[in-house]
Amino acid sequence: MMITSKKSAEGANVRVATYSEKSFCVFGDTYPIRKMLKATKLCYNPKLKCGPGWLGSNKRKDAILQLLGVKLETLTEAELIAIGEQRKAESEQQQAD
């Protein structure tokens, strides 16, 4: 898995990870940049391993990385799943408060 975190020009803290051999995902605070992600033909999926995020074909990966201004780093699939579980727990805690 590849992952990186970047505070984009719009102020969104997003992460980009390789999701499978043919796809990648963008997740984190994507709400401020959702229209841009949709315009670049990414698809929103609330049930990713890493929690809610956007999926796209690796054909678009370089363009998205350049658009967001991020580079990829290594992350295992188990770490990606752990991030998803952590995000779910944080979401549940916020709803309880």
RALINKA-V175179 format. One record per backbone hydrogen bond with DSSP energy under -1.0 kcal/mol. NH is the residue of the N-H (numbers start at 1). CO is the residue of the C=O. Records with the same first field share a line. If there is no record, write none. Layout:
NH = CO, CO
This chain:
3 = 73
6 = 14
8 = 12
11 = 8
14 = 6
15 = 27
16 = 4
17 = 25
18 = 2
19 = 23
20 = 23
24 = 56
25 = 17
26 = 54
27 = 15
29 = 13
30 = 28
33 = 30
34 = 31
37 = 33
38 = 34
39 = 35
40 = 36
41 = 38
42 = 37
43 = 55
45 = 53
51 = 48
53 = 45
54 = 26
55 = 43
56 = 24
58 = 22
60 = 57
64 = 60
65 = 61
66 = 62
67 = 63
68 = 64
69 = 65
70 = 65
75 = 1
80 = 76
81 = 77
82 = 78
83 = 79
84 = 80
85 = 81
86 = 82
87 = 83
88 = 84
89 = 85
90 = 86
91 = 87
92 = 88
93 = 89
94 = 90
95 = 91
96 = 92
97 = 93
